[in-house]
Amino acid sequence: MDFLKDLWSFMKERKKWWLLPMVIVLLLIGVLLVFGSGSALAPFIYTLF
């Protein structure tokens, strides 16, 4: 979580708000892959990519 705090303070200080949508999308894809890999929905999730 320290990395996310550092990233947030970097974006806030340097006014790099355009990075926020990219970070959110990457986090959502990561969460989807982690939780979807052990479930019965895994074949359907992997077809999206």
N, CA, C and O atoms as a GROMACS GRO file, in nm:
protein
  196
    1MET      N    1   0.081  -0.120   0.000
    1MET     CA    2   0.000   0.000   0.000
    1MET      C    3   0.086   0.126   0.000
    1MET      O    4   0.040   0.234  -0.037
    2ASP      N    5   0.210   0.112   0.042
    2ASP     CA    6   0.299   0.228   0.044
    2ASP      C    7   0.325   0.279  -0.098
    2ASP      O    8   0.338   0.399  -0.120
    3PHE      N    9   0.331   0.186  -0.193
    3PHE     CA   10   0.351   0.225  -0.332
    3PHE      C   11   0.235   0.311  -0.382
    3PHE      O   12   0.256   0.411  -0.452
    4LEU      N   13   0.113   0.271  -0.347
    4LEU     CA   14  -0.004   0.348  -0.391
    4LEU      C   15  -0.007   0.486  -0.328
    4LEU      O   16  -0.048   0.583  -0.393
    5LYS      N   17   0.035   0.496  -0.202
    5LYS     CA   18   0.042   0.628  -0.137
    5LYS      C   19   0.146   0.716  -0.205
    5LYS      O   20   0.123   0.835  -0.227
    6ASP      N   21   0.260   0.658  -0.238
    6ASP     CA   22   0.364   0.733  -0.309
    6ASP      C   23   0.317   0.777  -0.447
    6ASP      O   24   0.342   0.890  -0.490
    7LEU      N   25   0.250   0.688  -0.516
    7LEU     CA   26   0.198   0.721  -0.649
    7LEU      C   27   0.094   0.833  -0.640
    7LEU      O   28   0.094   0.924  -0.722
    8TRP      N   29   0.004   0.825  -0.541
    8TRP     CA   30  -0.097   0.929  -0.523
    8TRP      C   31  -0.032   1.063  -0.493
    8TRP      O   32  -0.071   1.165  -0.550
    9SER      N   33   0.067   1.064  -0.404
    9SER     CA   34   0.133   1.192  -0.371
    9SER      C   35   0.209   1.247  -0.491
    9SER      O   36   0.215   1.369  -0.509
   10PHE      N   37   0.267   1.160  -0.573
   10PHE     CA   38   0.335   1.204  -0.695
   10PHE      C   39   0.237   1.272  -0.790
   10PHE      O   40   0.264   1.380  -0.843
   11MET      N   41   0.121   1.206  -0.812
   11MET     CA   42   0.022   1.263  -0.904
   11MET      C   43  -0.034   1.394  -0.849
   11MET      O   44  -0.060   1.488  -0.925
   12LYS      N   45  -0.053   1.401  -0.721
   12LYS     CA   46  -0.108   1.521  -0.659
   12LYS      C   47  -0.010   1.637  -0.665
   12LYS      O   48  -0.049   1.751  -0.694
   13GLU      N   49   0.116   1.608  -0.639
   13GLU     CA   50   0.218   1.714  -0.635
   13GLU      C   51   0.253   1.764  -0.774
   13GLU      O   52   0.268   1.885  -0.794
   14ARG      N   53   0.266   1.674  -0.869
   14ARG     CA   54   0.309   1.711  -1.004
   14ARG      C   55   0.193   1.740  -1.099
   14ARG      O   56   0.216   1.773  -1.216
   15LYS      N   57   0.069   1.729  -1.050
   15LYS     CA   58  -0.051   1.754  -1.131
   15LYS      C   59  -0.058   1.660  -1.252
   15LYS      O   60  -0.089   1.703  -1.363
   16LYS      N   61  -0.030   1.535  -1.230
   16LYS     CA   62  -0.034   1.433  -1.336
   16LYS      C   63  -0.164   1.353  -1.326
   16LYS      O   64  -0.161   1.231  -1.312
   17TRP      N   65  -0.277   1.422  -1.333
   17TRP     CA   66  -0.407   1.357  -1.315
   17TRP      C   67  -0.442   1.265  -1.432
   17TRP      O   68  -0.530   1.180  -1.418
   18TRP      N   69  -0.376   1.280  -1.546
   18TRP     CA   70  -0.404   1.194  -1.660
   18TRP      C   71  -0.356   1.050  -1.635
   18TRP      O   72  -0.395   0.959  -1.708
   19LEU      N   73  -0.271   1.031  -1.534
   19LEU     CA   74  -0.227   0.896  -1.501
   19LEU      C   75  -0.332   0.815  -1.425
   19LEU      O   76  -0.330   0.692  -1.426
   20LEU      N   77  -0.424   0.884  -1.359
   20LEU     CA   78  -0.522   0.816  -1.274
   20LEU      C   79  -0.609   0.715  -1.348
   20LEU      O   80  -0.625   0.604  -1.298
   21PRO      N   81  -0.667   0.746  -1.465
   21PRO     CA   82  -0.746   0.644  -1.535
   21PRO      C   83  -0.664   0.521  -1.574
   21PRO      O   84  -0.715   0.409  -1.570
   22MET      N   85  -0.540   0.542  -1.612
   22MET     CA   86  -0.455   0.427  -1.650
   22MET      C   87  -0.427   0.339  -1.529
   22MET      O   88  -0.430   0.216  -1.540
   23VAL      N   89  -0.399   0.399  -1.416
   23VAL     CA   90  -0.371   0.323  -1.293
   23VAL      C   91  -0.495   0.244  -1.251
   23VAL      O   92  -0.484   0.128  -1.212
   24ILE      N   93  -0.611   0.306  -1.260
   24ILE     CA   94  -0.735   0.238  -1.221
   24ILE      C   95  -0.764   0.120  -1.313
   24ILE      O   96  -0.803   0.013  -1.265
   25VAL      N   97  -0.746   0.137  -1.442
   25VAL     CA   98  -0.770   0.028  -1.537
   25VAL      C   99  -0.673  -0.087  -1.512
   25VAL      O  100  -0.713  -0.203  -1.515
   26LEU      N  101  -0.546  -0.056  -1.489
   26LEU     CA  102  -0.449  -0.162  -1.462
   26LEU      C  103  -0.481  -0.236  -1.333
   26LEU      O  104  -0.467  -0.358  -1.327
   27LEU      N  105  -0.524  -0.165  -1.230
   27LEU     CA  106  -0.562  -0.230  -1.105
   27LEU      C  107  -0.684  -0.319  -1.124
   27LEU      O  108  -0.689  -0.430  -1.070
   28LEU      N  109  -0.782  -0.273  -1.199
   28LEU     CA  110  -0.902  -0.354  -1.223
   28LEU      C  111  -0.871  -0.481  -1.303
   28LEU      O  112  -0.924  -0.588  -1.274
   29ILE      N  113  -0.785  -0.469  -1.402
   29ILE     CA  114  -0.745  -0.587  -1.480
   29ILE      C  115  -0.670  -0.686  -1.392
   29ILE      O  116  -0.692  -0.807  -1.401
   30GLY      N  117  -0.582  -0.635  -1.306
   30GLY     CA  118  -0.509  -0.722  -1.215
   30GLY      C  119  -0.599  -0.794  -1.118
   30GLY      O  120  -0.583  -0.914  -1.094
   31VAL      N  121  -0.696  -0.722  -1.062
   31VAL     CA  122  -0.791  -0.784  -0.968
   31VAL      C  123  -0.876  -0.888  -1.040
   31VAL      O  124  -0.902  -0.996  -0.986
   32LEU      N  125  -0.919  -0.856  -1.160
   32LEU     CA  126  -1.000  -0.950  -1.238
   32LEU      C  127  -0.922  -1.078  -1.267
   32LEU      O  128  -0.978  -1.188  -1.257
   33LEU      N  129  -0.796  -1.066  -1.302
   33LEU     CA  130  -0.716  -1.185  -1.332
   33LEU      C  131  -0.687  -1.267  -1.207
   33LEU      O  132  -0.687  -1.390  -1.212
   34VAL      N  133  -0.662  -1.200  -1.096
   34VAL     CA  134  -0.631  -1.273  -0.972
   34VAL      C  135  -0.754  -1.350  -0.922
   34VAL      O  136  -0.744  -1.468  -0.890
   35PHE      N  137  -0.868  -1.284  -0.917
   35PHE     CA  138  -0.987  -1.350  -0.866
   35PHE      C  139  -1.049  -1.444  -0.967
   35PHE      O  140  -1.116  -1.541  -0.929
   36GLY      N  141  -1.030  -1.418  -1.093
   36GLY     CA  142  -1.089  -1.503  -1.196
   36GLY      C  143  -1.009  -1.628  -1.227
   36GLY      O  144  -1.061  -1.721  -1.288
   37SER      N  145  -0.883  -1.631  -1.186
   37SER     CA  146  -0.799  -1.746  -1.222
   37SER      C  147  -0.837  -1.872  -1.146
   37SER      O  148  -0.814  -1.983  -1.195
   38GLY      N  149  -0.895  -1.857  -1.029
   38GLY     CA  150  -0.929  -1.975  -0.950
   38GLY      C  151  -1.076  -2.012  -0.956
   38GLY      O  152  -1.119  -2.102  -0.884
   39SER      N  153  -1.153  -1.947  -1.038
   39SER     CA  154  -1.297  -1.974  -1.041
   39SER      C  155  -1.337  -2.047  -1.169
   39SER      O  156  -1.255  -2.070  -1.257
   40ALA      N  157  -1.464  -2.082  -1.175
   40ALA     CA  158  -1.516  -2.149  -1.294
   40ALA      C  159  -1.533  -2.052  -1.410
   40ALA      O  160  -1.554  -2.094  -1.523
   41LEU      N  161  -1.523  -1.923  -1.383
   41LEU     CA  162  -1.538  -1.822  -1.488
   41LEU      C  163  -1.408  -1.794  -1.562
   41LEU      O  164  -1.406  -1.714  -1.656
   42ALA      N  165  -1.300  -1.858  -1.521
   42ALA     CA  166  -1.169  -1.831  -1.580
   42ALA      C  167  -1.166  -1.845  -1.732
   42ALA      O  168  -1.110  -1.757  -1.798
   43PRO      N  169  -1.223  -1.949  -1.791
   43PRO     CA  170  -1.218  -1.957  -1.938
   43PRO      C  171  -1.288  -1.841  -2.007
   43PRO      O  172  -1.247  -1.799  -2.115
   44PHE      N  173  -1.394  -1.790  -1.946
   44PHE     CA  174  -1.468  -1.679  -2.007
   44PHE      C  175  -1.392  -1.547  -1.991
   44PHE      O  176  -1.398  -1.462  -2.079
   45ILE      N  177  -1.322  -1.530  -1.879
   45ILE     CA  178  -1.246  -1.409  -1.857
   45ILE      C  179  -1.126  -1.404  -1.952
   45ILE      O  180  -1.095  -1.299  -2.007
   46TYR      N  181  -1.059  -1.517  -1.970
   46TYR     CA  182  -0.941  -1.519  -2.055
   46TYR      C  183  -0.974  -1.496  -2.202
   46TYR      O  184  -0.889  -1.451  -2.279
   47THR      N  185  -1.098  -1.526  -2.242
   47THR     CA  186  -1.135  -1.498  -2.381
   47THR      C  187  -1.149  -1.350  -2.408
   47THR      O  188  -1.144  -1.307  -2.523
   48LEU      N  189  -1.166  -1.270  -2.304
   48LEU     CA  190  -1.174  -1.125  -2.321
   48LEU      C  191  -1.040  -1.067  -2.363
   48LEU      O  192  -1.036  -0.965  -2.431
   49PHE      N  193  -0.933  -1.131  -2.323
   49PHE     CA  194  -0.800  -1.080  -2.354
   49PHE      C  195  -0.739  -1.159  -2.466
   49PHE      O  196  -0.626  -1.131  -2.507
   0.00000   0.00000   0.00000
